[in-house]
Structure formats: structure tokens, C-alpha cells
Amino acid sequence: MSEAMVPATMKAAVMTKPGHIVVEELPVPQPKADEVLVKVMAVGVCGSDVHYFEHGRIGDAVVRYPMILGHECAGEVAAVGSAVTRHRVGDRVAIEPGVTCGRCEACKAGRYNLCPDVVFYATPPVDGAFAQYVTIREDFAFGIPDHLSYEEAALIEPFSVGIHAAKRTRLQPGSTVAIMGMGPVGLMAVVAAKAFGAGRIIVADLEPARLEAALKLGATHAINVREEDAVNKVFELTGGRGADVAWETAGYPRALQSALLSLRRGGKLAVVGLPAQAEIPLNVHAMTDREIDIYGVFRYANTYPSAIEMLASGIADAAALVTDRYPLAQTQEAMVRAMTNKSGSLKVMVYPNAE
């Protein structure tokens, strides 16, 4: 193992029960032969982190305490395993947080996001990145240019979801996309739609601050669903035709229903957000009469290199999404902020190695 000055212990924000995180001193993990040790510089708080923090579970994934949350992360390579060839100590990297087996049917088909044996940060029972150091297999760490901040590199993870939705729905240059829900994933999906050349990007949400952020990132039209009906407005903006593609990123039944009904005949729907309930009513007549293609979106696959290039190109000021910043010692406060300030906070970021 080649390494820089790596301490024997580190600080980590550990969830000991629902709604309660404490900072503990833990051993620094040792990288295996094919792994790198990364000094974590920035970690975004994701909606799934908040859900685990608040409820202790997401569907069948139940937290086993103690557990470390956080999976949207970037940092600096601090040590490399004996077989590592892709990275050197000091490299700046974005971490793709789900290591897959590479051998199963899904992995061999290039759809490794469906690998049944994936080891994904902050998905029980796997610890995440609210810690000063983490290990990752070398092929899941991606070099980033010097001008890309660690904050932006951490946003590659939610950005990848939007890129995957664009690929799944075969978003074409010049087309119209409607995106329902302007949380962090929805906002980064706006950037993805822009990168894929969408001609018209229509977004909908309840919160004015999120709609304003979407317009700054590249949305062409914003609908406040407290004031206007999203479906009617999409058809008005498209001259009665409807959107070519719709992405539901909010995880709310009404948003999914609106996304479906906003589509033109022959349109494509991507279901990105996860509602609290597994089953919700949808208009089957609209699906069949309009012959809608419906795509499930589960995380992403083969997105990080292109996502890094897109953000590094300056296509959008993604760093402007970071509205709240906390050191590792205040991870508890960061989680509460993300959970309770949905109208004001866009992306909450934690800095494990901040002085």
C-alpha cells in the first residue's frame, strides 16, 4: 500500500438511532489490493439519507445501528492498494458509491446498476461517507480536473440520475421535456436535459426558490403547482401537443400522475422518484390511448466520465445549488436542516475534513 500521511484513526458521524447522530473516533479503513483510500472533502445530503435518518428504513432496506450515512462524495486519494494502477496518492476524485460484482447477468449486459450484489454506500448494512476517510474499488473512483470543486464533484452522483433518465428515455436534441419535482435530483436533471440538447425544459414544483434555481440552471419554463395546473400549462406551452418526454423526480403520486398526463401521444415517461407507498393509481387509458413508453430509473450506470466532462465544461453553475454548509461535527444539524427546510435549502453539504 502506497500512502501519504494517513492517521490511524478518524472522525465519523454515526447514526445510533433514528434522528440521532454522534461523532465518534474510529479506525481509518485499510484499502484492499484493488482499492483506494479517499480523504473525503465534501458529501451531499441526499433525500435517502434524510429518510433513513427520520424513519430508519426505506422499503425493505432497514438500518442496522450503528450506521454511517452519506453517499454523494468526492475527495483526495490518500493511499492506494498494492494492485492499484488507475490512481496515485494526491489524485482528486469523484466517488461512484456503488461497487458491483462485474460477473452477473446485469453487469455483463452493461446494466450494472441492477446488480443484485451491489455494495452501495449508506444502504444498510453498508456504511457511507460521513467520515474523514472511505475506501472504494479503484474503478469506482474517477479523476476530476483541478477547476472542478469537490462540491461539484459530489453533485456528480445526483447528476448521474438525470443522465440515466435521459438515456433511458432517449432524449433527443430539440425535444420538449417536462420535469416534475425540483429537489436536488430534479435540479440536476435540468442540467442533464440541457446537456442532451433539449429545446424546451419545463419544470414544476411547489417551492418558488427551487423553481428559480431551475431557471438559472437552464429550464425554459417554470410552473408553480400551487398556482397553476401543471398538465394544462405543459399543453399550453407546447401548443396543445404535450411533452415528448416527462421525468417524475419528486416521489409524489400527484407529480407522477401529472407527468404521465403531460405527455404527447407516443411520449416517454421516466419514473425516478420513489413514493412512500408502493402502489398508486395511474390513468391506464392515457397510457394505452397515447401509447406511452414507461421507464423505471434505478440509480445509473456508465455515467460518471461523461457527467464529469459535462460539469467541468461549465454547462451550469451546479455549485450554486449548495445552500447550507456544515463541518462533520455538525452532521446532526445538517440532517435536521435538510429534513425541515425544504422551502429554503437546495443542497446541504457536509465537509468531513474542514478545519
Phi and psi in degrees as a GROMACS rama.xvg file:
@    title "Ramachandran Plot"
@    xaxis  label "Phi"
@    yaxis  label "Psi"
@TYPE xy
-96.725  135.133  SER-2
-150.055  157.768  GLU-3
-89.3886  -157.276  ALA-4
-77.554  95.017  MET-5
-109.11  125.351  VAL-6
-72.122  167.114  PRO-7
-78.8057  -28.7613  ALA-8
-127.392  163.915  THR-9
-144.519  167.491  MET-10
-96.8904  142.485  LYS-11
-141.975  144.652  ALA-12
-90.6316  111.244  ALA-13
-109.738  125.925  VAL-14
-84.4153  118.816  MET-15
-100.046  -17.4144  THR-16
-166.686  167.862  LYS-17
-55.0853  129.957  PRO-18
77.3482  11.3237  GLY-19
-138.621  117.836  HIS-20
-125.088  134.325  ILE-21
-126.706  152.163  VAL-22
-92.0715  125.864  VAL-23
-123.471  159.023  GLU-24
-95.2365  122.264  GLU-25
-130.352  160.155  LEU-26
-65.0514  142.445  PRO-27
-68.9311  129.345  VAL-28
-64.5185  147.432  PRO-29
-99.6058  124.79  GLN-30
-69.9164  141.119  PRO-31
-73.6593  177.185  LYS-32
-55.0386  -37.9338  ALA-33
-100.626  17.4731  ASP-34
-114.785  159.895  GLU-35
-115.777  149.757  VAL-36
-97.3907  125.763  LEU-37
-114.206  128.716  VAL-38
-80.2766  111.722  LYS-39
-77.2199  124.483  VAL-40
-105.035  -28.0335  MET-41
-153.159  138.529  ALA-42
-136.683  123.614  VAL-43
-82.5541  143.802  GLY-44
-84.5191  119.803  VAL-45
-97.4511  159.813  CYS-46
-58.6493  -33.6559  GLY-47
-68.4104  -36.8127  SER-48
-58.5802  -45.5793  ASP-49
-62.605  -40.219  VAL-50
-65.7391  -44.0785  HIS-51
-63.1724  -39.9253  TYR-52
-62.4897  -42.3231  PHE-53
-81.2831  -41.8415  GLU-54
-113.934  -15.4453  HIS-55
77.9706  7.99665  GLY-56
-168.936  156.475  ARG-57
-133.275  107.33  ILE-58
59.4634  -123.763  GLY-59
-83.9424  -7.36812  ASP-60
-86.1622  107.667  ALA-61
-112.374  131.058  VAL-62
-66.8155  136.104  VAL-63
-108.804  116.35  ARG-64
-84.1634  148.455  TYR-65
-76.2257  159.84  PRO-66
-150.458  147.081  MET-67
-105.084  125.447  ILE-68
-89.7942  -178.342  LEU-69
97.6703  125.111  GLY-70
-141.371  -9.15523  HIS-71
-91.5718  97.9666  GLU-72
-146.183  159.716  CYS-73
-152.207  158.778  ALA-74
-176.626  -157.114  GLY-75
-120.797  134.598  GLU-76
-66.2823  121.474  VAL-77
-103.384  -22.5354  ALA-78
-161.174  153.468  ALA-79
-129.775  146.069  VAL-80
-71.3789  167.499  GLY-81
-64.2965  -24.0974  SER-82
-103.224  5.58315  ALA-83
-73.8318  132.1  VAL-84
-123.669  -14.9554  THR-85
-87.802  -20.9704  ARG-86
-134.766  156.037  HIS-87
-126.388  159.119  ARG-88
-57.0833  132.072  VAL-89
101.414  -14.2706  GLY-90
-62.1643  140.204  ASP-91
-91.493  128.66  ARG-92
-137.855  149.656  VAL-93
-98.9569  140.165  ALA-94
-103.802  123.542  ILE-95
-84.3244  115.568  GLU-96
-85.1394  8.28459  PRO-97
-123.015  107.633  GLY-98
-89.9598  124.624  VAL-99
-106.7  168.767  THR-100
-76.0242  -31.4849  CYS-101
78.7932  0.994302  GLY-102
-120.688  -20.5699  ARG-103
-77.262  174.244  CYS-104
-58.7227  -43.2996  GLU-105
-65.4616  -44.7964  ALA-106
-62.0616  -44.4483  CYS-107
-67.6706  -23.6643  LYS-108
-85.4607  -0.419166  ALA-109
84.3623  4.70115  GLY-110
-108.595  56.7454  ARG-111
-67.9049  -13.7127  TYR-112
-63.037  -17.3479  ASN-113
-97.4545  6.59766  LEU-114
-57.2947  125.814  CYS-115
-71.8436  -13.8694  PRO-116
-109.817  21.5353  ASP-117
-60.8772  140.816  VAL-118
-110.309  103.315  VAL-119
-112.945  128.205  PHE-120
-49.8673  138.671  TYR-121
60.4424  24.373  ALA-122
-116.067  115.211  THR-123
-47.816  134.997  PRO-124
-98.1591  21.5402  PRO-125
-85.2301  131.064  VAL-126
-73.0003  154.605  ASP-127
-108.203  -149.664  GLY-128
-110.766  9.49001  ALA-129
-76.4932  64.8055  PHE-130
-154.706  160.61  ALA-131
-73.2095  -25.8592  GLN-132
-139.802  144.448  TYR-133
-139.888  158.447  VAL-134
-109.343  150.467  THR-135
-151.446  145.631  ILE-136
-60.616  140.462  ARG-137
-57.6798  -30.4619  GLU-138
-79.1594  -0.99101  ASP-139
-109.034  13.7466  PHE-140
-115.113  130.801  ALA-141
-123.676  127.589  PHE-142
-62.6352  143.265  GLY-143
-123.24  147.477  ILE-144
-68.8774  158.379  PRO-145
-61.4325  -30.6114  ASP-146
-82.0978  -6.61895  HIS-147
-89.7546  121.595  LEU-148
-71.4699  160.312  SER-149
-62.9965  -33.4123  TYR-150
-61.0197  -48.0329  GLU-151
-63.3908  -39.0075  GLU-152
-64.7678  -34.6772  ALA-153
-65.8049  -29.9136  ALA-154
-76.3634  -7.66508  LEU-155
-58.266  -33.1409  ILE-156
-64.2163  -56.1787  GLU-157
-66.2217  -31.277  PRO-158
-59.922  -37.7515  PHE-159
-60.9986  -31.6777  SER-160
-63.5164  -43.6499  VAL-161
-64.7568  -40.017  GLY-162
-62.8507  -41.8822  ILE-163
-64.5689  -39.2358  HIS-164
-63.248  -40.3914  ALA-165
-63.1036  -41.5227  ALA-166
-67.2375  -43.8204  LYS-167
-62.1165  -39.3133  ARG-168
-93.8998  6.06601  THR-169
52.4023  49.9345  ARG-170
-60.5907  125.603  LEU-171
-104.422  149.544  GLN-172
-56.4376  137.096  PRO-173
86.1979  -6.94828  GLY-174
-80.508  168.543  SER-175
-102.928  126.729  THR-176
-120.697  135.875  VAL-177
-108.957  128.194  ALA-178
-119.173  117.589  ILE-179
-99.9405  110.6  MET-180
111.675  114.099  GLY-181
-112.614  43.3943  MET-182
-71.1667  -174.582  GLY-183
-55.8939  -39.9619  PRO-184
-65.9307  -44.6101  VAL-185
-62.0838  -40.1099  GLY-186
-66.1411  -42.0533  LEU-187
-70.683  -25.9056  MET-188
-65.4125  -31.4142  ALA-189
-60.1215  -44.1941  VAL-190
-63.9515  -39.5665  VAL-191
-62.3372  -45.0868  ALA-192
-60.7366  -40.1701  ALA-193
-63.8808  -43.834  LYS-194
-63.604  -31.563  ALA-195
-85.3405  0.962937  PHE-196
87.6494  20.3289  GLY-197
-57.3909  137.139  ALA-198
-81.2726  -33.8727  GLY-199
-135.332  123.802  ARG-200
-118.691  106.431  ILE-201
-103.845  125.986  ILE-202
-120.178  154.387  VAL-203
-139.366  141.362  ALA-204
-166.667  172.314  ASP-205
-89.2625  -24.9098  LEU-206
-103.126  122.458  GLU-207
-57.3219  -38.7147  PRO-208
-63.1401  -37.1648  ALA-209
-73.1206  -36.7434  ARG-210
-66.1375  -39.579  LEU-211
-63.2597  -42.0307  GLU-212
-63.1337  -39.6203  ALA-213
-61.425  -41.1812  ALA-214
-64.7914  -38.052  LEU-215
-67.192  -30.0586  LYS-216
-82.8908  -12.495  LEU-217
134.199  -3.4805  GLY-218
-63.7623  144.368  ALA-219
-95.6633  -24.8892  THR-220
-143.747  140.95  HIS-221
-125.429  132.696  ALA-222
-115.89  119.391  ILE-223
-87.3261  109.787  ASN-224
-73.022  -6.72572  VAL-225
-74.3528  -24.1471  ARG-226
-110.965  -25.8054  GLU-227
-136.478  153.386  GLU-228
-79.9762  122.59  ASP-229
-61.971  -43.0219  ALA-230
-64.5297  -49.3602  VAL-231
-59.2413  -39.576  ASN-232
-68.7282  -39.2666  LYS-233
-61.0265  -44.1326  VAL-234
-67.1649  -35.6912  PHE-235
-63.4539  -44.2886  GLU-236
-69.8584  -22.0916  LEU-237
-105.734  16.6623  THR-238
64.7262  32.4101  GLY-239
84.8128  3.47675  GLY-240
-86.6824  -43.6351  ARG-241
100.681  167.988  GLY-242
-78.9171  148.115  ALA-243
-71.2453  -38.8025  ASP-244
-138.086  142.257  VAL-245
-132.396  136.547  ALA-246
-119.41  126.553  TRP-247
-98.6304  115.823  GLU-248
-119.017  3.95281  THR-249
-90.5977  -30.6608  ALA-250
79.9426  25.86  GLY-251
-116.796  135.521  TYR-252
-53.3143  -43.861  PRO-253
-65.2645  -36.6251  ARG-254
-65.6938  -39.0777  ALA-255
-66.6212  -40.7635  LEU-256
-62.2839  -41.6851  GLN-257
-65.8245  -40.8246  SER-258
-59.6211  -46.2593  ALA-259
-60.0942  -47.9746  LEU-260
-75.7605  -11.7641  LEU-261
-85.2811  -4.50591  SER-262
-83.5274  149.68  LEU-263
-74.5752  170.302  ARG-264
-62.7726  130.508  ARG-265
80.9403  13.1565  GLY-266
-76.7678  174.723  GLY-267
-125.721  134.179  LYS-268
-117.3  129.013  LEU-269
-109.705  126.221  ALA-270
-97.6467  105.122  VAL-271
-103.874  -46.8612  VAL-272
-73.9146  149.666  GLY-273
-107.409  111.485  LEU-274
-70.578  160.192  PRO-275
-62.4956  -34.9562  ALA-276
-99.1133  147.078  GLN-277
-74.7949  -28.547  ALA-278
-123.298  130.08  GLU-279
-136.703  153.74  ILE-280
-75.9694  137.802  PRO-281
-132.888  154.41  LEU-282
-80.562  96.3902  ASN-283
-66.2287  -33.7188  VAL-284
-60.4006  -41.5219  HIS-285
-65.1996  -40.3217  ALA-286
-59.8465  -47.2724  MET-287
-80.1417  -42.4016  THR-288
-63.9365  -37.7431  ASP-289
-92.1007  -4.19505  ARG-290
50.3411  62.4455  GLU-291
-82.5981  134.598  ILE-292
-89.382  128.853  ASP-293
-116.924  129.3  ILE-294
-122.565  127.989  TYR-295
-79.5389  143.496  GLY-296
-123.088  115.24  VAL-297
-117.585  104.898  PHE-298
55.7512  -115.869  ARG-299
-174.324  166.57  TYR-300
-152.597  137.523  ALA-301
57.3208  44.6121  ASN-302
-114.356  -25.2531  THR-303
-60.9068  -47.0003  TYR-304
-58.0611  -46.8701  PRO-305
-69.9027  -36.3119  SER-306
-62.4272  -41.01  ALA-307
-63.3428  -44.0979  ILE-308
-61.9572  -41.2387  GLU-309
-62.9325  -49.3717  MET-310
-68.0795  -36.6938  LEU-311
-66.5079  -22.5341  ALA-312
-73.1632  -12.9587  SER-313
83.0568  22.2157  GLY-314
-59.7109  -27.9968  ILE-315
-156.928  155.075  ALA-316
-87.0552  75.1073  ASP-317
-63.9875  -31.7284  ALA-318
-61.1601  -22.4117  ALA-319
-66.9256  -15.7727  ALA-320
-70.8  -20.9381  LEU-321
-77.281  107.496  VAL-322
-104.544  -19.5929  THR-323
-137.303  132.135  ASP-324
-127.722  133.055  ARG-325
-138.618  142.116  TYR-326
-74.0713  166.554  PRO-327
-57.0251  -35.7897  LEU-328
-61.4149  -20.0639  ALA-329
-111.556  31.133  GLN-330
-61.4407  -36.7979  THR-331
-56.9443  -47.3646  GLN-332
-65.1011  -37.1041  GLU-333
-62.3068  -42.1013  ALA-334
-66.7358  -42.2277  MET-335
-64.3707  -39.19  VAL-336
-61.6018  -47.7093  ARG-337
-63.7536  -32.8656  ALA-338
-76.531  -32.9861  MET-339
-110.859  -10.3112  THR-340
-118.933  50.9858  ASN-341
-65.9954  -23.9477  LYS-342
-79.3458  -22.3298  SER-343
-113.61  -33.4213  GLY-344
-91.1336  132.263  SER-345
-95.3107  -65.9255  LEU-346
-128.866  125.428  LYS-347
-95.0668  131.718  VAL-348
-122.605  139.882  MET-349
-114.41  140.671  VAL-350
-119.007  94.6742  TYR-351
-63.6402  -25.6449  PRO-352
-114.393  20.4792  ASN-353
-66.9803  140.727  ALA-354
